[in-house]
Amino acid sequence: MTEDTDRPTADGRAGETETVGDLVEKIRSLDDDGERSQGILLDQLSEVEDRLLAFGRALGGDPDTVADLPFTEEAGTDRMPEPLYVRHDTEMLNQVTGWLLQEQHIGLVSHYGTGKTAFREIVRRDLGEHDDFVVAVLDNPRETTPRKLYATIQTTAEAAGYEVEDRDYWQTRDGVPWATEDAKEAARELVEDVRADGKTLLLVVDEIEVLPADILSTLQVAGDMGVRLFLMGTPEGKERVADLRGTLDSRLRYYEGIEPFGPEDIAEYVARSFAYFRGEPYEDQPVELFTEAAIRDVHERSEGIPREVRIECRELFTRAAFVWYRTGQEIDRIQITPELRHRRFGMGR
């Protein structure tokens, strides 16, 4: 591997616009496709993947693919038992839980990349284990229809042990009435059963800024039938539901803004990532590889936005893997510093 260029373009020549860390996304996309075609570039990417995995193993992990390496995780996957994008904000979770127990609807408003999706997973996990809650999450909000929303409520309630009474529905599909009005009636019946047990059926809806207009009115109906709503989105999404808020049967309370990471939060994120990578519990381990200057540099470049923190950390981690391979140094001599960002690498052999 030579040092003078960032990475090759599709024809094998060096490109200057993409970062070394983009190699990880390129490799992951090939893995997701399930097959790899032949070609010089793909052979080079395979070689780079081997080096990245070797670096991970030298650090004490056992990665099978680049998706197992630190800083490549995505919020919302089942592979994240610990919240890595955002700190597990007990105060925020307690506040939200308190509002919900008061039978209020919740709105969490923050800009893109600040950790709403990760907090959604915390809610799904922690409140889902709470005896007082049955938690439904509306997936793919852009493609949701009213029937899909009611189906989400029904299937979640059924998974929690509730059943729709036998009725002569005109037609069903996967156990859910086909007609939207029938699906609404089935959902209403189940919500009443859940409430009769003294529990709350919570519907978590992310990306409210992209919801179709008819879904906003369907959320109104769900709220009126006794579903507690947890709506998440950007400030633009808050504006979209302004009319909806006035007609809900209880107030929609907004929790606005997730605080960005400070340098100490980034240091904890790095330490958690390495612990998670090795399959170890996080117990206040010290930061590895990253110097204090590197942590400050990541904070400055990312402005503490969790998604950007991950991308910056991934970039530096990938560059450190290249240095380790090129120099042949012992793993405990490798350090990630801000200067590492300015080293340029080619993929030639």
N, C-alpha and C positions, 0 to 999 in steps of 0.2 A: 504494500500500500504506500503510495507516495503522498507527500504533503504539499500542495500548491493550489489545489482546487477544492471547491466545496463538494460537488458530487456530479456524476455524469447525467447528461440528458438522455433521451431515449436512443439517440444514435451513438452513445458511448462517449460523447464529448462532455467536458465539464460544464456545469451550469452554475450560475451565481445567485439565483433568486431563491433557492430552497435551502433550508437548513439541514445540517447533518441529522438532526432529530427526525426529519421527515422520512428518513429511511425506515424508521420503525413503522410508520403508517403505511408506507409502500409494501413492506413485508406483510403486515397484518392484512392488508387488502387482498394480497395474493392467497393467504391462508384462508380468508373468508370465502374466496371463490371456490375453494375446494380442489383446485388443480393449478398447476404451474406449466406454462408453455415453455418451449425451448428458446434460447436466445442468450446473447452475450450479457446483456444487462441483467437478466433474471439469474444467470449463473453468478454474477457478481453479487447480487442481492442475497443469494443463498449463502455465499461465502461470508458476507457481512453478518448475516443472521447467526452463523456458527460462531463468529467471534463475539458477538453480543451475548450469546448464551454461555459461552465459555467464561466471559467476564462475570456474569451472574453466578455461575457455579463457583468461581474463585472467591466470591463474596459470601458464600455459604448457603446459597439457595439451590433449588433444583428445578429450574425452568425447563419446560418442554417447548414453548414457543415464546416469541418476543412479547406476547400478551401477558406472560407471567412475570415479566421484569418490573422493577419499581417504576412508578410514574406513568404506567401505561393503562392503569385501571380506569374504568368508566363508572360513574355513579349509576346506580340502578341495577347493577349486576348482582347475581346471587353470590358472587365470589368476594363480596366486600362485607365481612362481618363487622368490621370497624369502619366508622365514617372517616374517610381520608380527605375528602374535599373540604369539609368544614369540621370545625371542632364540634363535639357532641354538646351542643348548647343546652345544658340542663335548664337554665333559666327560661329560655325561649320555649322549650318543650313543656315545662310546667305551666307557663302562661297560656299556651295554646290549649293544653289539657283542661286547665281551669275554665277557660271560656267555653269549651265544648260541654263540660259538665253543667254549665249554666244554660245549656241549650242555645248557645249563640253560634252563628256561622262565622267562619274565620277567613280572612283574606291575608295572604302573605305576599307582599309586594317588594320586589327588588329587581335590579337590572340583570341582564343576561350574564351568566358566568359567575354569579356571586354565591351559588350553592343551594339554590331552591330545590333542584332535583335531588341532591343529596339529602336535604332535610326531609323531602318527601319520603325517601327510603327509611329515614330514621322514624318518621311517623308510622309508616307501614309496619316496620319491625316492632317498635316499642309499644305503640298503641294496639297493634294487632295481638300482642301478648297480654294485653290488659283485659281483665274479665268484663269490664263495663263497655267495651267497644267491639264492634264488628266493622272492619276497615275494608272498604272497596276503593280501588284505584282505577280511574278511567284512563286507559291506554290509548295512544294514537288520537289525541284530541282533534287533530286536523281532519281526520276521516270518520269522526263519530257521527252517528245518526241518533235521533231520539230513541229508536228501538234498541240500539246498542247500549245506550246509557241505562235504560231500564233493564236490559239483559245483564249488565254488569252488577246492578243492585241485586237482581234475582240470584245469579250464580254465586255471588259472594255470600249471601244469606244462606243459601242451600249448603255451601261448603262449611258454614258454621253450625249446621244441624237443623235448619229450618226448612220446611217443605210447603210448597203450594198445594192447597186443597185440590182434590180431583175436580176438574171442571171440563165441560164440553167445549174447549177452545176449538175454534174452527180449524186451525192448523198450527203445529209446533215445529220448531227446528232446534235440535240439540237441547230439547227440554224447555225451550223458551217460546212462548206464543209468537206466531209469525206476525200477526197484526199488531201495529204499534199500540192501539188502544187496549188490546188484551195484555200486551207486555206491561203496560203501565198499571193495569189492574192487578196483575200478578205481583209486581213490585210493591204496590201499595199494601197488599195483603201481607207480604213478608215483613215489611217495615213495621206494620202494626204488631205482628207477632214478636219482633225483636224488642219493640218498645214495651210490650206487655211484660217482658222478662226484666224490665228495668235497665235495658242496655241501649246504647246509641249506635245506630248504623251511620258510619262516617263515610262520605264520598269525597275522595281526594281528586281534584282536577287541576292538572298543571297546564301551563301555557294558555291561560284564559284569553290572552290577546289574539289567539288565532282561532278561537272557537267559532263555528258557524253561528249565524244569528238564531236559527231555530233551536240550537242547543242551549242558548242563554235562557230562552223561555222554558225549555224542558227542565233546566236546573231550578227555575222558579217552582215548577210543579213538584219536583222531587223535594224541594225544601218545604213546600206546603204539606206534603204527605208525611213529613216527620224525619226525613233524612237530614243529618247535619252536613253542611257543605264546608269543605276546606279548599278554597280557591287560591291558586298560586299563579303569579305572573308578573309582568312588568308594569310600570306606571301606566302605560297605554292600555293594558288589560283592565286596570282599575277603572279607567274612564269608560270602558265598554260596558262594565257591569253596573255603572252608576244608576241607570234606570231600574235594573233588577233589584238593587239594594232596597229601594223604597217600598217594595211590595212583599218582601219576604216576611214570614210570620214572626221572626225575631231579628234583631239587628245583626248586620254583618260587621264584625270587628276587624280592623286592619292592624296587622303587625308589619310595620314598614321598615324595610332595609335589613340586610344581614351584614354585620360589620366585616370589612375586609380583613385579611390576615395582616398582622404585624410581623416583624422579623421573628419574634419568639414563637408565633403560630406556625410560621414556615419551618422553623427548626423542628418543631414538634411533628409537623406533617412529614418531614424527611425521615425523622427517627421512626415514626409509625410505619412509614412505607417500607423501610428496611426490615423492621420486625415482622410485618405482615408477609413480606417476601419470603422470609425464612420460616414462616409458620409459627412464630413465637408470639406470646402475648406482649402487648406494649406495657412496659413497667418503667417509664421515665428513662429509657435508654438514652445515652448521649448521641449527638449527631455524628454520623459517619460520613467520610469522604468530603463533605461540604465544609469548607472553612467558613468562619464568621463573615469574612468579606464576601464570599459567594452567596451566603444567605441574604446579606444586605443588598447585593447586586440583583438577586432574584426579586426581592421586595420592591426595589426601585423600578425595575423593568415591568413588573406585573401590576404595580400599584396595589398589591395585596389581593387581587381578584383571584379566587381559588382556581378557576379553570386556567388562567394564564400562569399561575404559580406552577401548576402541573406541567404545562408545556415547557416552561423555562427550565424546570428541574429535569425533565426528560431530555432536553437538548444537552444540558451539561453532563448528565449521566452518560449519554451516548458518546459524547466527545471523550469522556474519561475512558470509556471502553476502547476507543481507537488508540489513545495514548498508551494504555496498558499493553495492547497488542504490539504496537510499533516499538516500544522501548524494551519490552521484556522484563520490566521491573516487577518486584514482588508486590502483591496486591496491597500490602499495608503501607507502601510508599506512595501510592497514588492519592493525590489530593485534587479536589475540585475547587478551582479558584476562578475569579472573574476573567483572568487572562486566558483561560482555556477557551473561552468563547471566541477569541480572535484567531485561534489556530485553524488552519484550513487543511482539509484532507481530500485526497483523491481516492479513487477506487481501483487504480491500476495495481497490478500484481507485481 
